Amino acid sequence: MVVESKTDRYVVRCIHYNNSCQWRLQASYSKIRDQWEIKRIESPHTCLSTVMSQDHVNLDSHQIASIMVNTVRINPSIPVKSLITEIKNRYGYSVTYRKAWIAKQKPLAIEFGNWEDI
């Protein structure tokens, strides 16, 4: 939430400020450097999980497939939601259903063949 917005000063704080999160940031415009500079960050942002996605950009379907290949090989009917939970438990990242579904199809195609090739 923006607390102060001027041509040379900007102050923002978490929308949960004074409740559960004490994060606050102050920035000023430096005429000498001709750029904005962060002057102060108060407290860590403790509620990021409710604000930002916990997906990792490098954790794509190829990476997930290589991680889950043995799990899918042992249990080809494993639900996609179980794969999502396993990734979350192992690595701390939440992946989208779509990304996990695509990742599951890769080891299935290697193990049983691709239905498009028939």
Secondary structure, 3 states (H helix, E strand, C coil): CEEEECCCEEEEECCCECCCECCEEEEEEECCCCEEEEEEEECCCCCHHHHCCCCCCCCCHHHHHHHHHHHHHHCCCCCHHHHHHHHHHHHCCCCCHHHHHHHHHHHHHHHHCCHHHC
